[in-house]
């Protein structure tokens, strides 16, 4: 439109949008984006872990009579604690805890030797780690045959003239538990070696070089450099291995000894299995499961406290 010879170029402008408002909304969405990514995993964890744990804890306070669940309070726990098998199993699990310091020292020592890169160290590392990746039932079955009275180990002992040392390793009340413990350590040691070796690879080599200049021996370097530098990993390994000795040995016992002879190798996991599927006492088995869960939880809490102190 022309007015007084001039063109009026007034154009209606769109309403002005505040950029700050848009930025705030985008920032809010960015804050919640990571939670959307982990939501499926969180839901799966709830379904697979949390709900079954809640169910076990709840059912440990009930007993089944005539296909009806009746609340009995702590009655199942009372029955469990009155059974001497619980204390036998718990004692055997505690005995397995004694394997942890042995495993820790051996794993550290072997890792330290491999760290010095002896000839063929990668090959030795792989060979040591192979037992750890083998299936536990396979290991159990193989050693069950090896440790029989007429098995390979006794045949070798007889062949070299040590007839007195040929024994029924898994059938003897005195030898069954130590034999199973040795098999467990044989399988588990590879994890510790690889774990400690990975940590040692990140240690500053100049620390060892300075120690060499001062004339330090291998043991002195191991004691004053390797152990302090791997302290956090050692603590982690000890707690994890303790938990495994508490709740990871069922397959060994099931395949090799079935808790015998005379309950000498009975552990908490196998006792739970025996109560549930051998005697049909599912609610008592759940009560023992809760006891096992509490012990494992204490170990996890101790681990968290130690890790926080390290920070």
Sine and cosine of phi, psi and omega as CSV:
sin_phi,cos_phi,sin_psi,cos_psi,sin_omega,cos_omega
0.00,0.00,0.68,-0.74,0.02,-1.00
-0.97,-0.23,0.67,-0.75,0.00,-1.00
-0.63,-0.78,0.90,-0.43,0.00,-1.00
0.87,0.50,0.60,0.80,0.05,-1.00
0.98,0.19,0.02,1.00,0.03,-1.00
-0.92,-0.38,0.51,-0.86,0.03,-1.00
-1.00,-0.03,0.82,-0.58,0.03,-1.00
-1.00,0.03,0.96,-0.28,-0.05,-1.00
-0.99,-0.11,0.40,0.92,0.01,-1.00
-0.93,0.37,0.88,-0.48,0.02,-1.00
-0.89,-0.46,0.69,-0.72,0.00,-1.00
-0.92,0.39,0.85,-0.53,-0.02,-1.00
-1.00,0.04,0.59,-0.81,0.06,-1.00
-0.92,0.40,0.46,-0.89,-0.01,-1.00
-0.86,0.51,0.61,-0.79,-0.07,-1.00
-0.98,0.21,0.78,-0.63,0.02,-1.00
-0.99,-0.12,0.69,-0.72,0.02,-1.00
-0.98,0.21,0.89,-0.47,0.00,-1.00
-0.92,0.40,-0.54,0.84,-0.02,-1.00
-0.87,0.49,-0.62,0.78,0.00,-1.00
-0.90,0.43,-0.69,0.73,0.02,-1.00
-0.89,0.45,-0.66,0.75,-0.01,-1.00
-0.90,0.43,-0.63,0.77,0.01,-1.00
-0.90,0.44,-0.69,0.72,-0.01,-1.00
-0.91,0.41,-0.62,0.79,0.03,-1.00
-0.92,0.40,-0.65,0.76,0.02,-1.00
-0.90,0.44,-0.62,0.78,0.04,-1.00
-0.89,0.46,-0.67,0.74,0.02,-1.00
-0.90,0.43,-0.63,0.78,0.02,-1.00
-0.89,0.45,-0.58,0.81,0.01,-1.00
-0.89,0.45,-0.61,0.79,-0.06,-1.00
-1.00,0.01,-0.21,0.98,-0.04,-1.00
-0.84,0.54,-0.74,0.67,0.02,-1.00
-0.85,0.53,-0.56,0.83,-0.01,-1.00
-0.93,0.37,-0.55,0.83,0.05,-1.00
-0.92,0.40,-0.56,0.83,0.00,-1.00
-0.93,0.37,-0.63,0.77,-0.05,-1.00
-1.00,0.02,-0.12,0.99,-0.04,-1.00
-0.84,0.54,-0.73,0.69,0.02,-1.00
-0.85,0.52,-0.68,0.73,0.02,-1.00
-0.90,0.45,-0.65,0.76,0.01,-1.00
-0.89,0.46,-0.67,0.74,0.01,-1.00
-0.90,0.43,-0.67,0.74,0.02,-1.00
-0.89,0.46,-0.68,0.74,0.02,-1.00
-0.88,0.48,-0.65,0.76,0.02,-1.00
-0.88,0.47,-0.71,0.71,-0.04,-1.00
-0.93,0.37,-0.68,0.73,-0.13,-0.99
-0.99,0.10,-0.56,0.83,-0.12,-0.99
-0.92,-0.39,-0.83,0.56,-0.15,-0.99
-0.91,0.42,-0.77,0.64,-0.04,-1.00
-0.88,0.47,-0.72,0.69,0.06,-1.00
-0.87,0.49,-0.62,0.79,0.02,-1.00
-0.90,0.44,-0.70,0.71,0.03,-1.00
-0.88,0.48,-0.65,0.76,0.00,-1.00
-0.89,0.45,-0.71,0.71,-0.01,-1.00
-0.89,0.46,-0.71,0.70,0.00,-1.00
-0.88,0.47,-0.69,0.73,-0.01,-1.00
-0.90,0.44,-0.74,0.67,-0.06,-1.00
-0.93,0.36,-0.32,0.95,0.03,-1.00
-0.93,0.37,-0.24,0.97,0.04,-1.00
-0.98,-0.18,0.14,0.99,-0.01,-1.00
-0.84,-0.54,0.36,-0.93,0.16,-0.99
-0.74,-0.67,0.50,-0.86,-0.05,-1.00
-0.98,-0.19,0.86,-0.52,0.07,-1.00
-0.77,-0.64,0.84,-0.55,0.02,-1.00
0.80,0.60,0.73,0.69,0.03,-1.00
0.88,0.47,0.38,0.92,0.05,-1.00
-0.83,-0.55,0.68,-0.73,0.06,-1.00
-0.99,0.10,0.85,-0.52,-0.01,-1.00
-0.88,-0.48,0.77,-0.64,0.00,-1.00
-0.94,0.35,0.82,-0.57,-0.03,-1.00
-0.83,-0.55,0.13,0.99,0.02,-1.00
0.91,0.41,-0.76,-0.65,-0.04,-1.00
-1.00,-0.03,0.30,0.95,-0.04,-1.00
-0.87,0.50,-0.67,0.74,0.00,-1.00
-0.90,0.44,-0.61,0.79,0.04,-1.00
-0.92,0.38,-0.61,0.79,0.03,-1.00
-0.89,0.46,-0.71,0.70,0.02,-1.00
-0.89,0.46,-0.65,0.76,-0.01,-1.00
-0.89,0.45,-0.69,0.73,-0.03,-1.00
-0.97,0.26,-0.35,0.94,0.06,-1.00
-0.99,0.16,-0.24,0.97,0.00,-1.00
-1.00,0.05,0.85,-0.52,-0.04,-1.00
-0.91,0.42,-0.34,0.94,0.00,-1.00
-0.89,0.46,-0.52,0.85,0.03,-1.00
-0.88,0.48,-0.68,0.73,-0.04,-1.00
-0.97,0.25,-0.53,0.85,0.09,-1.00
-0.90,0.44,-0.72,0.70,0.00,-1.00
-0.90,0.43,-0.69,0.73,0.00,-1.00
-0.90,0.44,-0.64,0.77,0.03,-1.00
-0.89,0.46,-0.65,0.76,0.01,-1.00
-0.93,0.38,-0.59,0.81,0.08,-1.00
-0.90,0.44,-0.65,0.76,0.03,-1.00
-0.90,0.43,-0.61,0.80,0.08,-1.00
-0.87,0.50,-0.63,0.78,0.03,-1.00
-0.91,0.42,-0.45,0.89,0.06,-1.00
-0.86,0.50,-0.47,0.88,0.00,-1.00
-0.92,0.38,-0.31,0.95,0.06,-1.00
-0.94,0.33,-0.41,0.91,-0.11,-0.99
-0.89,0.45,-0.78,0.63,0.04,-1.00
-0.88,0.47,-0.58,0.82,0.04,-1.00
-0.90,0.44,-0.73,0.68,0.03,-1.00
-0.87,0.49,-0.67,0.75,-0.04,-1.00
-0.89,0.45,-0.74,0.67,-0.02,-1.00
-0.91,0.42,-0.72,0.69,-0.01,-1.00
-0.89,0.45,-0.68,0.73,0.00,-1.00
-0.89,0.46,-0.69,0.72,0.02,-1.00
-0.89,0.45,-0.69,0.72,-0.04,-1.00
-0.90,0.43,-0.72,0.70,0.00,-1.00
-0.91,0.42,-0.68,0.74,0.03,-1.00
-0.88,0.47,-0.63,0.78,0.01,-1.00
-0.91,0.42,-0.65,0.76,0.04,-1.00
-0.90,0.44,-0.71,0.71,0.02,-1.00
-0.92,0.40,-0.52,0.86,0.00,-1.00
-0.90,0.44,-0.51,0.86,0.05,-1.00
-0.96,0.28,0.05,1.00,0.12,-0.99
0.82,0.57,0.83,0.56,0.13,-0.99
-0.91,0.42,0.32,-0.95,-0.06,-1.00
-0.87,0.49,0.81,-0.58,-0.01,-1.00
0.98,0.18,0.40,0.92,-0.10,-1.00
-0.90,0.44,-0.54,0.84,0.04,-1.00
-0.91,0.41,-0.62,0.78,0.03,-1.00
-0.90,0.44,-0.73,0.68,0.00,-1.00
-0.89,0.46,-0.63,0.78,0.03,-1.00
-0.87,0.49,-0.69,0.72,0.00,-1.00
-0.91,0.41,-0.68,0.74,-0.01,-1.00
-0.89,0.45,-0.67,0.74,-0.01,-1.00
-0.92,0.39,-0.53,0.85,-0.06,-1.00
-0.99,0.14,-0.36,0.93,-0.07,-1.00
-0.82,0.57,-0.72,0.69,0.00,-1.00
-0.84,0.55,-0.53,0.85,-0.05,-1.00
-0.92,0.40,-0.52,0.85,-0.05,-1.00
-1.00,0.00,-0.08,1.00,0.06,-1.00
-0.96,0.28,0.54,-0.84,0.05,-1.00
-0.92,0.40,0.68,-0.73,-0.05,-1.00
-0.86,0.50,-0.70,0.72,0.03,-1.00
-0.85,0.52,-0.59,0.81,0.03,-1.00
-0.89,0.45,-0.74,0.67,0.02,-1.00
-0.87,0.50,-0.70,0.71,-0.02,-1.00
-0.88,0.47,-0.70,0.71,-0.01,-1.00
-0.91,0.42,-0.70,0.71,-0.01,-1.00
-0.87,0.50,-0.74,0.67,-0.03,-1.00
-0.95,0.31,-0.43,0.90,0.09,-1.00
-0.88,0.47,-0.64,0.77,0.05,-1.00
-0.96,0.28,-0.64,0.77,-0.03,-1.00
-0.90,0.43,-0.57,0.82,-0.12,-0.99
-0.99,-0.10,0.09,1.00,0.08,-1.00
-0.90,0.43,0.30,-0.95,-0.02,-1.00
-0.88,0.48,-0.60,0.80,0.05,-1.00
-0.97,-0.23,0.43,0.90,-0.03,-1.00
-0.99,0.14,-0.07,-1.00,-0.09,-1.00
-0.89,0.45,-0.70,0.71,-0.07,-1.00
-0.89,0.46,-0.72,0.70,0.02,-1.00
-0.93,0.38,-0.54,0.84,0.05,-1.00
-0.90,0.43,-0.64,0.77,0.04,-1.00
-0.91,0.41,-0.69,0.72,0.00,-1.00
-0.88,0.48,-0.67,0.74,0.03,-1.00
-0.93,0.38,-0.59,0.81,-0.03,-1.00
-0.91,0.41,-0.48,0.88,-0.01,-1.00
-0.98,-0.19,0.19,0.98,0.13,-0.99
1.00,-0.05,0.13,0.99,0.01,-1.00
-0.98,-0.18,0.88,0.47,-0.04,-1.00
-0.89,0.46,-0.54,0.84,-0.03,-1.00
-0.93,0.37,-0.37,0.93,-0.01,-1.00
-1.00,0.04,-0.15,0.99,0.03,-1.00
-0.97,0.25,0.93,-0.38,-0.08,-1.00
-0.69,-0.72,0.24,-0.97,0.11,-0.99
-1.00,0.08,1.00,0.04,-0.19,-0.98
-0.87,0.50,-0.61,0.80,-0.04,-1.00
-0.99,-0.12,-0.19,0.98,0.00,-1.00
-0.99,-0.13,-0.23,0.97,0.00,-1.00
-1.00,0.08,0.76,-0.65,0.03,-1.00
-0.86,0.51,-0.47,0.88,-0.03,-1.00
-1.00,0.08,-0.43,0.90,-0.12,-0.99
-0.96,-0.29,-0.28,0.96,-0.10,-0.99
-0.87,0.49,-0.77,0.64,-0.05,-1.00
-0.91,0.41,-0.75,0.66,0.06,-1.00
-0.85,0.52,-0.57,0.82,0.00,-1.00
-0.91,0.41,-0.71,0.71,0.04,-1.00
-0.90,0.43,-0.65,0.76,0.00,-1.00
-0.88,0.47,-0.65,0.76,0.03,-1.00
-0.90,0.43,-0.66,0.75,0.03,-1.00
-0.89,0.46,-0.68,0.73,0.02,-1.00
-0.88,0.48,-0.70,0.71,0.01,-1.00
-0.91,0.41,-0.63,0.78,0.04,-1.00
-0.86,0.52,-0.66,0.75,-0.01,-1.00
-0.96,0.27,-0.58,0.82,-0.16,-0.99
-0.99,0.11,-0.40,0.92,-0.18,-0.98
-0.89,0.45,-0.50,0.86,-0.02,-1.00
-0.87,0.49,-0.60,0.80,0.01,-1.00
-0.88,0.47,-0.71,0.70,0.00,-1.00
-0.90,0.44,-0.67,0.75,-0.02,-1.00
-0.88,0.48,-0.75,0.66,-0.01,-1.00
-0.91,0.41,-0.63,0.78,0.01,-1.00
-0.89,0.45,-0.76,0.65,-0.02,-1.00
-0.93,0.36,-0.60,0.80,0.00,-1.00
-0.91,0.42,-0.62,0.78,0.04,-1.00
-0.89,0.46,-0.63,0.78,0.04,-1.00
-0.94,0.35,-0.64,0.77,-0.02,-1.00
-0.90,0.44,-0.52,0.86,0.00,-1.00
-0.89,0.46,-0.39,0.92,-0.02,-1.00
-1.00,-0.09,-0.01,1.00,0.04,-1.00
-0.97,0.25,0.66,-0.75,0.01,-1.00
-0.88,0.47,0.87,-0.49,-0.04,-1.00
-0.89,0.45,-0.41,0.91,-0.03,-1.00
-0.90,0.45,-0.43,0.90,0.04,-1.00
-0.90,0.44,-0.69,0.72,0.02,-1.00
-0.95,0.32,-0.60,0.80,0.01,-1.00
-0.90,0.44,-0.65,0.76,0.04,-1.00
-0.90,0.43,-0.64,0.77,0.03,-1.00
-0.91,0.41,-0.61,0.79,0.05,-1.00
-0.89,0.45,-0.64,0.77,0.03,-1.00
-0.88,0.48,-0.61,0.79,0.00,-1.00
-0.99,0.17,0.00,1.00,0.05,-1.00
0.99,0.17,0.44,0.90,-0.01,-1.00
-0.95,0.32,0.59,-0.81,0.06,-1.00
-0.99,0.15,0.16,-0.99,0.02,-1.00
-0.87,0.50,-0.68,0.74,-0.04,-1.00
-0.91,0.41,-0.62,0.78,0.02,-1.00
-0.90,0.43,-0.66,0.75,0.04,-1.00
-0.92,0.40,-0.63,0.78,0.02,-1.00
-0.89,0.45,-0.66,0.75,-0.08,-1.00
-0.97,0.24,-0.63,0.78,-0.15,-0.99
-0.97,-0.24,-0.21,0.98,0.01,-1.00
-0.87,-0.50,-0.83,0.55,-0.10,-0.99
-0.88,0.47,-0.78,0.63,-0.05,-1.00
-0.90,0.44,-0.75,0.67,0.04,-1.00
-0.87,0.49,-0.59,0.81,-0.04,-1.00
-0.96,0.28,-0.38,0.93,-0.01,-1.00
-0.94,-0.33,0.30,0.95,-0.11,-0.99
-0.84,0.54,-0.73,0.69,-0.04,-1.00
-0.90,0.43,-0.61,0.79,0.02,-1.00
-0.94,0.34,-0.60,0.80,0.04,-1.00
-0.88,0.48,-0.71,0.70,0.00,-1.00
-0.89,0.46,-0.69,0.72,0.04,-1.00
-0.87,0.49,-0.73,0.69,-0.04,-1.00
-0.89,0.45,-0.65,0.76,-0.01,-1.00
-0.89,0.46,-0.74,0.67,-0.02,-1.00
-0.91,0.42,-0.71,0.71,0.00,-1.00
-0.88,0.48,-0.68,0.73,-0.02,-1.00
-0.93,0.36,-0.59,0.81,0.08,-1.00
-0.87,0.49,-0.70,0.72,0.02,-1.00
-0.89,0.45,-0.64,0.77,0.02,-1.00
-0.91,0.41,-0.63,0.78,0.03,-1.00
-0.93,0.36,-0.32,0.95,0.01,-1.00
-1.00,0.01,-0.62,0.78,-0.18,-0.98
-0.68,-0.73,0.51,0.86,-0.08,-1.00
-0.70,-0.72,-0.02,1.00,-0.17,-0.98
-0.98,-0.19,0.11,0.99,-0.06,-1.00
-0.83,0.56,-0.74,0.68,-0.07,-1.00
-0.88,0.47,-0.61,0.79,0.05,-1.00
-0.87,0.49,-0.74,0.67,-0.05,-1.00
-0.92,0.39,-0.68,0.73,-0.04,-1.00
-0.88,0.48,-0.69,0.73,-0.08,-1.00
-0.99,0.16,-0.65,0.76,-0.18,-0.98
-1.00,0.01,-0.67,0.75,-0.14,-0.99
-0.72,-0.69,-0.27,0.96,-0.07,-1.00
0.82,0.57,0.54,0.84,0.05,-1.00
1.00,0.07,-0.15,0.99,-0.04,-1.00
-1.00,-0.07,-0.12,-0.99,-0.10,0.99
-0.98,0.20,0.66,-0.75,0.02,-1.00
0.87,0.49,0.62,0.79,0.01,-1.00
0.89,0.45,0.32,0.95,-0.03,-1.00
-0.94,0.35,-0.38,0.92,0.02,-1.00
-0.89,-0.45,0.31,0.95,0.02,-1.00
-0.93,0.37,0.75,-0.66,0.06,-1.00
-0.82,-0.58,0.18,-0.98,-0.10,-1.00
-0.86,0.51,-0.68,0.73,-0.01,-1.00
-0.87,0.50,-0.71,0.71,-0.03,-1.00
-0.94,0.33,-0.53,0.85,0.06,-1.00
-0.90,0.43,-0.65,0.76,0.05,-1.00
-0.87,0.49,-0.72,0.69,0.03,-1.00
-0.87,0.49,-0.69,0.73,-0.03,-1.00
-0.90,0.44,-0.68,0.73,0.00,-1.00
-0.92,0.40,-0.67,0.74,-0.10,-1.00
-0.97,0.25,-0.76,0.64,-0.14,-0.99
-0.97,-0.24,-0.25,0.97,0.06,-1.00
-1.00,-0.08,-0.63,0.78,-0.03,-1.00
-0.93,-0.36,-0.16,0.99,0.01,-1.00
0.97,0.25,0.23,0.97,0.00,-1.00
-1.00,-0.02,0.95,0.32,-0.10,-0.99
-0.90,0.44,-0.63,0.78,-0.04,-1.00
-0.94,0.35,-0.61,0.79,0.08,-1.00
-0.93,0.37,-0.62,0.78,0.07,-1.00
-0.87,0.49,-0.61,0.79,0.03,-1.00
-0.93,0.36,-0.59,0.81,0.06,-1.00
-0.89,0.45,-0.68,0.74,0.04,-1.00
-0.92,0.40,-0.58,0.82,0.05,-1.00
-0.88,0.48,-0.64,0.77,0.04,-1.00
-0.91,0.42,-0.64,0.77,0.05,-1.00
-0.88,0.48,-0.70,0.72,0.04,-1.00
-0.88,0.47,-0.66,0.75,0.02,-1.00
-0.89,0.46,-0.65,0.76,0.01,-1.00
-0.90,0.44,-0.67,0.74,0.02,-1.00
-0.90,0.44,-0.70,0.72,0.03,-1.00
-0.89,0.45,-0.61,0.79,0.01,-1.00
-0.90,0.43,-0.63,0.78,0.05,-1.00
-0.87,0.48,-0.68,0.73,0.02,-1.00
-0.89,0.45,-0.64,0.77,0.02,-1.00
-0.91,0.41,-0.66,0.75,0.02,-1.00
-0.89,0.45,-0.67,0.74,0.05,-1.00
-0.86,0.51,-0.67,0.74,0.03,-1.00
-0.87,0.49,-0.69,0.73,0.00,-1.00
-0.90,0.43,-0.65,0.76,0.02,-1.00
-0.89,0.45,-0.69,0.72,0.00,-1.00
-0.90,0.44,-0.68,0.73,-0.02,-1.00
-0.91,0.41,-0.60,0.80,0.03,-1.00
-0.92,0.38,-0.60,0.80,0.05,-1.00
-0.91,0.43,-0.57,0.82,0.01,-1.00
-0.92,0.40,-0.57,0.82,0.01,-1.00
-0.94,0.35,0.00,0.00,0.00,0.00
